[in-house]
Amino acid sequence: MSCLRPIINGIGNYYIEAQTRDMERTDVIVDYRGEQFVIELKIWRGEAYHNKGEEQLSEYLDSYHLQKGYMLTFNFNRKKKLV
């Protein structure tokens, strides 16, 4: 959020855990220059959890009548070795 705030400062707004009409809670909604952006935040916990996050984002996009959204995944597996 500390990186996002200076970008939208005075031009847009952002909402954390905004509620949809279906009583779901999105992670971040950004209103910027007349456009709305849905951002889903996840911690990497495997492929199945990631796929569930994509489905969740898709439902939020349907609620806001948007075609494109963003999912930001954080991976803290620093010691993982690539094969």
C-alpha beads as a LAMMPS data file, in Angstrom:
LAMMPS data file: protein, C-alpha beads

83 atoms
82 bonds

1 atom types
1 bond types

-500.0 500.0 xlo xhi
-500.0 500.0 ylo yhi
-500.0 500.0 zlo zhi

Masses

1 110.0

Atoms # bond

1 1 1 0.000 0.000 0.000
2 1 1 2.923 2.324 0.634
3 1 1 3.872 2.077 -3.067
4 1 1 0.316 2.501 -4.312
5 1 1 -0.619 5.582 -2.273
6 1 1 1.832 8.027 -3.972
7 1 1 0.718 6.890 -7.434
8 1 1 -2.981 7.580 -6.887
9 1 1 -2.471 10.551 -4.570
10 1 1 -5.081 13.188 -5.375
11 1 1 -6.231 11.431 -8.549
12 1 1 -7.863 8.263 -7.264
13 1 1 -8.897 6.220 -4.275
14 1 1 -8.351 2.710 -3.012
15 1 1 -10.490 0.521 -0.799
16 1 1 -9.246 -2.363 1.313
17 1 1 -11.621 -5.312 1.776
18 1 1 -14.453 -3.643 -0.090
19 1 1 -17.744 -5.519 0.098
20 1 1 -19.426 -6.769 -3.089
21 1 1 -23.158 -7.101 -3.628
22 1 1 -22.865 -10.815 -2.853
23 1 1 -21.466 -9.929 0.597
24 1 1 -17.983 -11.120 -0.444
25 1 1 -14.894 -9.064 0.440
26 1 1 -12.319 -8.146 -2.180
27 1 1 -8.738 -7.433 -1.112
28 1 1 -8.104 -4.113 -2.877
29 1 1 -10.185 -1.979 -5.252
30 1 1 -8.483 0.976 -6.933
31 1 1 -10.368 3.830 -8.612
32 1 1 -7.951 5.745 -10.828
33 1 1 -8.724 8.219 -13.606
34 1 1 -12.238 6.886 -14.119
35 1 1 -11.227 3.222 -14.173
36 1 1 -11.674 0.571 -11.532
37 1 1 -9.123 -2.152 -10.800
38 1 1 -9.695 -5.280 -8.700
39 1 1 -6.584 -6.712 -7.029
40 1 1 -6.567 -10.058 -5.231
41 1 1 -3.667 -10.698 -2.819
42 1 1 -2.525 -14.239 -2.041
43 1 1 0.331 -16.025 -0.322
44 1 1 1.666 -18.954 -2.355
45 1 1 0.433 -22.165 -0.760
46 1 1 0.466 -24.428 -3.793
47 1 1 -1.214 -24.762 -7.150
48 1 1 -4.665 -25.673 -5.776
49 1 1 -4.749 -22.585 -3.546
50 1 1 -3.594 -20.443 -6.477
51 1 1 -6.361 -21.818 -8.724
52 1 1 -8.945 -21.108 -6.017
53 1 1 -7.651 -17.525 -5.893
54 1 1 -8.128 -17.174 -9.650
55 1 1 -11.723 -18.374 -9.312
56 1 1 -12.276 -15.898 -6.487
57 1 1 -10.884 -13.048 -8.621
58 1 1 -13.137 -14.089 -11.510
59 1 1 -16.196 -13.864 -9.235
60 1 1 -15.162 -10.383 -8.091
61 1 1 -14.738 -9.264 -11.700
62 1 1 -18.255 -10.496 -12.457
63 1 1 -19.578 -8.536 -9.461
64 1 1 -17.939 -5.329 -10.678
65 1 1 -18.696 -5.999 -14.386
66 1 1 -14.995 -5.884 -15.295
67 1 1 -13.030 -7.905 -17.855
68 1 1 -9.574 -7.694 -16.309
69 1 1 -8.248 -7.939 -12.766
70 1 1 -4.962 -8.632 -11.036
71 1 1 -3.741 -11.269 -8.619
72 1 1 -0.574 -10.530 -6.685
73 1 1 0.983 -13.649 -5.154
74 1 1 3.658 -13.492 -2.491
75 1 1 6.056 -16.443 -2.267
76 1 1 8.185 -16.692 0.856
77 1 1 9.879 -20.009 -0.068
78 1 1 13.412 -18.596 -0.008
79 1 1 15.101 -21.941 0.611
80 1 1 13.286 -23.834 -2.132
81 1 1 15.636 -25.411 -4.671
82 1 1 14.735 -25.429 -8.346
83 1 1 15.013 -28.804 -10.054

Bonds

1 1 1 2
2 1 2 3
3 1 3 4
4 1 4 5
5 1 5 6
6 1 6 7
7 1 7 8
8 1 8 9
9 1 9 10
10 1 10 11
11 1 11 12
12 1 12 13
13 1 13 14
14 1 14 15
15 1 15 16
16 1 16 17
17 1 17 18
18 1 18 19
19 1 19 20
20 1 20 21
21 1 21 22
22 1 22 23
23 1 23 24
24 1 24 25
25 1 25 26
26 1 26 27
27 1 27 28
28 1 28 29
29 1 29 30
30 1 30 31
31 1 31 32
32 1 32 33
33 1 33 34
34 1 34 35
35 1 35 36
36 1 36 37
37 1 37 38
38 1 38 39
39 1 39 40
40 1 40 41
41 1 41 42
42 1 42 43
43 1 43 44
44 1 44 45
45 1 45 46
46 1 46 47
47 1 47 48
48 1 48 49
49 1 49 50
50 1 50 51
51 1 51 52
52 1 52 53
53 1 53 54
54 1 54 55
55 1 55 56
56 1 56 57
57 1 57 58
58 1 58 59
59 1 59 60
60 1 60 61
61 1 61 62
62 1 62 63
63 1 63 64
64 1 64 65
65 1 65 66
66 1 66 67
67 1 67 68
68 1 68 69
69 1 69 70
70 1 70 71
71 1 71 72
72 1 72 73
73 1 73 74
74 1 74 75
75 1 75 76
76 1 76 77
77 1 77 78
78 1 78 79
79 1 79 80
80 1 80 81
81 1 81 82
82 1 82 83
